[in-house]
């Protein structure tokens, strides 16, 4: 039986998700319905992607018994509210990143998923890429000795993008792209909580972070350095330096196709899209969809690639970074 997807939100990422799904065997995945707050947008989207059903409200999707999982592709300021709607209705959910606006919202989503015995995953698609699988394998066999330093950079000029620079849209470098650097560090250090976090950054006039540098210290004298910016382009790579060598994930580190291990490069090509994409390497969303299918077939309630504990810790670290840099959202006082 194919996994039946219900898409929530008819935006750019949902478009790319549909294109990525089409690179997987049709017997494994089927997009059954698209829901948007606008029925016209939903119908246009359905026609473009060959989706049989279109809804003009999210509530209609909660009541549809013929879907296996909801892909939540709405703006992240809405993740908590809309996510709760589906989880309380007993729906499995794959929620786009960042999971929510702060750790209180994330813990709420996680607790609700557990209470309703449904699957929940933050869509950190990076974790499902073949390059990341190889990194985990290399680390497990200590291919570069003891890891001493991890560094991850992500900079992309997007000051003209409203959702990146406006506070009411949950803007800032941290929630948009910094999350990718931090999740990489947590993966390398097996979801361990850092002993200390030091963050410094500069803000836009809107009050969101434009550029941030974070240093973290972990147990056993291990360090991490992350830098991210929505004002400038950075190398966008990630490096793991160990006592016996190094692993380098070539940019874009959040959706990589090239890995360098002790100067030896390996490529992991992506399939070609059938329609133009909005974001870099978006056919790689196929790996995340395949991971979700495997979890559902096994009856799992979370993904071992991106466990819910990792998502909670990730958001707690982001809360601490925002506190140090001075970014406050309206959701923080609710």
N, C-alpha and C positions, 0 to 999 in steps of 0.2 A: 504493500500500500504506500502511495506517495504521501509525504508529509504535506498537510494542507495549511498554507500560510494565509493569515489575514493581515493585511498591511494597514497600519494606522498612521495617517499623514501622507499627503500626496506631493511632498517636496522633492528636493534634489537627491537626497540620500535614498529615498524610497525608489526613485527612478533607477539609480545605480544598482540598488539591491535586486530589482527585477531583471536588469540586464545580466547581472552576475548569476542569478538563479538559472537563466537560460543556458549557461555553460555547463550545467549539471544534468545528469540523466533525467528525462521527463518522468520516468517511472518512480523517481525518488522524491521529487519536489513539484508542488503545484501551487501557484498563487491563486487562491480561491476568491478573494474579495479585497477591495480597496475601500477604506473609510476615510472621509475627509469632513471637515465642518461645512464644506461647500459641496453640494451634490453635483454642481456643474464641473468643479475641479475633479471630483471623484470619477465622473463619467468620462471626461476627457482622458484622464490617466488610464482608466480601464480600457478605453478604445485603443490608446497608444500601445498598451502592453498586452492586449488580448486577455483581460481578466473578466471572468463571467459576471461577477456581481460588483455593484458600486453602492455605497451608503453615504448619505449626507450628514451622518452623525456618528460619533464614537459609540454611543449607547446601542445602536443597532448591531454593531460588531460584537458587543458583549453578549448579546442575546442569540448570536448565530451558533448553533450546535455543530455546524459542519466545518469547523476549523480546529486544527491541532495546536497552533501557536500564533500569537500576535507578535508582529514586528513593529515596535514602537519607534517611529521615525519623526516624531514631532519635536518642536523646540524644547531644549532641556529645562527651561523654566516650567514646562508643563509635565515633565516626566513623572513627578510625584503624584500630581492630581490624576492624570490619565492612567498612569501605571496602577494606582490603587483601584481605580474603576474596574480594570480587567482582572486583577488578582482577586478582588472580592467576588467577582463573578465566576471564579474558578478557572480562569484562563491561564495557560502557560504563556510566559512573556520573554521575548528577547528585546531588551531596552537599549537604545542607542546610548553612546557615551556623550558627555559625562552622565553617570547614572541618575544624578539629581543635583540639587543646588548645594547641599551640605550633608554632613554625616547623619544628622537627625532624620532627614528625609530618606536617606539610603537605608538606615536601620529600620525605619518604618516599612519600607517596601519589602525588605528581607523578612521581617517578622510576619508580615501579612502573607507572603508567599508560603512561609513555613506553616502558618496557621491554616491556610487553605490547601496545603499539600500539593502545590503546583510548582512547575519548573520556572526558574527565574535566572537570567544571565545578563550581565552588563556586556554590551556589544563591543568589547575590546577586540576587534577583528584581528589585530596584530598577532595575538596569542595563537591564532589558528593557522597562521602562515607556515609553510614548510621550512622557511629559514629559522623561525622561532623554535620549531620542533627539533631542528638540528642543533641549535644553540643549547636547548635543554639536554639533548643527548650528550653533547660534548662536555657540558658542565657535570653531568652525572658520572662520566668516566674520568673527570679531572684532567681533561686534555690540555689545559693551560696551567696546571698546578693549582695552588691556592689563589683564589680571586682576591686581589688587593684593592682595585679601583674600577668602578663602572662609571662611564660618562655617556650622557645622551643629550644631543642638541636638536632642537626643532625651532626653526624660525621661518616665517612665511609672511610677506607683507600683505596685510589684509585690513588696513585702517579704514578703508572705504566700505567694508562689509558691515552692514548694520548689526548683525548678530554677534560680530566680533568686538565692536566698540561701544555698543549701547548697554548701559547697566541694566535697564529693565528687560533686556533680552538675554541677560546672563552672560554678558561679554567678558573679554579679557583673554590673555594668552594662556593662563593656567587651565581654565576649564575647557577651552577649545583644543589646544594642542599640547600644553604642558603635561596633561594627563597621560599622554603617550610616553613621554620620557620617564615619568614616575612609575608607570606600570612596568616598564622594562626593567628598572632597578629592582622592583619588588619580585619580578619573575626570577631574576638572577639570584637574589638572596632568599628565595623560597618563601615569600610572604612574611618575612621577619620584620618586626617593628624596629625602625631605627632608634638608636640610643639618643641621638640628638639631630635636630633639624635647624639649619640657619638659612634664612631666606632674605634676600634684599631685592628691591625692584623699583621701577618707576611707573607712575600711573598716568593715564590719559586724563584730560579735563573732565571726562564723564565719570571718573572715579574707579575705572577698572584698570587692571594691570596691563601695561604695554610690553614690558620686558622684565624678566625675572631670572635670577641666578640662585640656585639652591644647592647647598652642600649638606650631605647627610653622613653621619657616622654610624656604623653598624658594629655588632659584637666582633671579637677577634681581629681588631685593628683593620676593619674594612671600611672603605669610603665610597661615596657616590657624588657625582657632580652633574647637575642638570642646568641647562640654560635654554630658555624659550622666549620667543618674541613674535608679536604680530606687526612689528614695525620694520624688521629687517630679515633678509634671507640668511640662514645659518647652514652649516654643512649637512644638517639633518641626518647625521649618522650616529651610531652607538658603538662604544668600544668597551670590551671587557679585558682588563689587563690582569694577568696572573703571574705567578712566580716562574712559570715555564713557558710563557708565550702569551699571545693575544688573539681575541676573536673580534672581528669588526663587521658590524651589520652596516652595509653601505646604504646611503640615503636613497629613497625615503625610508627611514628606520621604522616608521609605523606601518608600512605595507611593502616590505622589502622583497627584492628578487635576487639580490647578490650578497654572498657571505664570503669574508676573507678570514681564513684560519692560518695563522703564522705565514702570512704572505701568499697563501694558495687560495685563489678565487674560484668559487663555484656559483653557477647561475641556476635559478629556479624560475623559468619563464611562466608568464601568465597567459591564459587563453585570450584570444581577441574578442572584443565586445561586438554585439550585433547592432548596437546603436551608440551614438556618441555619449561619453560619460561626463559627469560634472566634476568628479574628483579623481585624483591620481590613483592608478592601479586598482580601480574599483571592482574589476572582475574578481579580485581577491576576496570580495565579500562571500564568494562561493565556499571558501574554506570554513567560514563561520556558520553558514547555513548547513553544511555537511556535518559539522560538529554538533549542532543543535539536534539534527535528525538522529545521530548516533546516541546522544544522551536520552532522547525521548524513547527510542527503541529499547534502550536498556532500563528504562523506568527511573532514570536519575532525576533529581530535583534541582541539580546545579551542575555546572560543567567543571571537570577537573582542570581544564585549561585556564579558566578564569573563575575560581571559586568565589563564593559570596563573601567569604572572610577577606579575600584580597580586595574586593570592591569596597568593603567597609573601611579597611585600613587605608586604602588609596584616598578615600574621601576625607578620612580623619587627617591624613598628611596634608591634603589640599586645604582643609580648614585652618590648620596651623600655619601654612604658608600665607594664606590670605590675612590671617591675624597679624603676622609679622610685617607684611607688606602694606597692610592697611586697606584691604578691599572688603567692604561690607555690602551684602545684598539684603533686600527687604525680607527675603525668606529666613534670614538669620534671626530675626526678632519675633518670628511667629511661634 
